[in-house]
């Protein structure tokens, strides 16, 4: 199903795939995920790898299990993912990008204008 990279453990890549499905509204609140076996088949992975990703998402309050029934998307899962990823983006990715811009001697005005251009002129919120 997916091509995995060697830079990140596969279970974390599966976790990210599930989070993306939730963000894209492919999985909604209280919706069940395919079975562990089906996910393992779809990803062509060992069920233990899938289980590790699901357990991590359960620990983060993104998924919950109903014994004997399956795994479901937790209420407010999308907002939890957005909040977590937003913080990671601001603290890591954006900070690294700004530091790189400084090294390349891109002044603040040019950087802000580029952000406005990408966002559509700064008129959209």
N, C-alpha and C positions, 0 to 999 in steps of 0.2 A: 504494500500500500504506500508506504513512505520510504524515502531514502534518508537514512540516518547518517549524521556526520560523526567523526571520531573525536570531536572536541569536547563533547558533553556526554555524560552517561545516558544510555538509551532510555532508561526509565524516566529521566528528567525531560527527554525529548517527547516521550509519550504524554507526560504530564502537561507539557506545553501545548501539545496537539489538542488535548481535551479542553484546556483553558481557552484556546483559540476557537474551538467549536462553540463554547459557551459565549464568548465575546461576539461571535458572528451570528448568534441566535440559532445555530444549528442544534443546540441543546438548550432547552428552556428549564426554568425552575420546576422542580418536582418531576421532570421527565427522566425516564430510566435510560441508563446507558445500555448498549448491547452487553450481552453476557461476557464474563471474563474469557471464556473459551472462544467466543466469536471475535472479541477484540484481539486476542492472541492470533487467531487465524488471519484476521484482516491485516494486522501489522507483521505477520510472519515472525512472531516472537514467542518466547517461552511464556506461559501464563504467569510465572513468578515475576517476570519483568513488568507485566501489565499490573499485577497485584501491587507491586512496589509503588508504581505511579498512583494507583487508586488510593492506596493507604496514605500516601503523602497528601493527596488532595482532600482526603477525609480529615486528616490531622489539621489541615488549614481551614476547615469548615466550608469547603467548596462542594464536596460530595458527602452523601450519607448512605449507609447500608440498611436495608430492611432484611432481616434474617430470613433466608429461604425465598426471598422475592427478587432482590437485585440491588443495584447501586443506582442512586438517584442524585440529581442536581439539587443542591441545597438552596433554600430561599435566600435571596440577595447574593448569590454566588457571583453573578456578573459584576456587581458593584464592588465586591471584595477583591476580585481579580483586577479590576480597573484601578482601585486604590493602591494595591500592592505594586502593580506594574508601573503606575504613574510615579510612585515614590522611587522605584528602582531606576526609572528613566531619568528623573530629575537629578538624583544623587550620583548616578554612574554615567549614563550615556551622554546626557546634556553637559555635565561637568567636563567630561573628557573632550567633547566637541569644542567647548569654549576654550579649554586649555590649548587644544590644537590650533584654534583660530588665533590665539595670542602668539603662539610660536610662529605662525605664518604671517604675523603682523597684520591681521585683518582687524581693522578698527571696529569699535562697538557700533558705530552708525551703519556701516556696511552690513554687519551681522544682523542688526535689527531690521534693516530694510529687506534683507533676504528672507528673514522670518516672516515679515509682513507680506512679502510677495508670495511665499509658499502658502500662507494662510488666506490668500485672496485679498490682499490689500489691508488687512487688519480690520475689515468691516465685519467679519464673521466672528462669532464667539465660540 
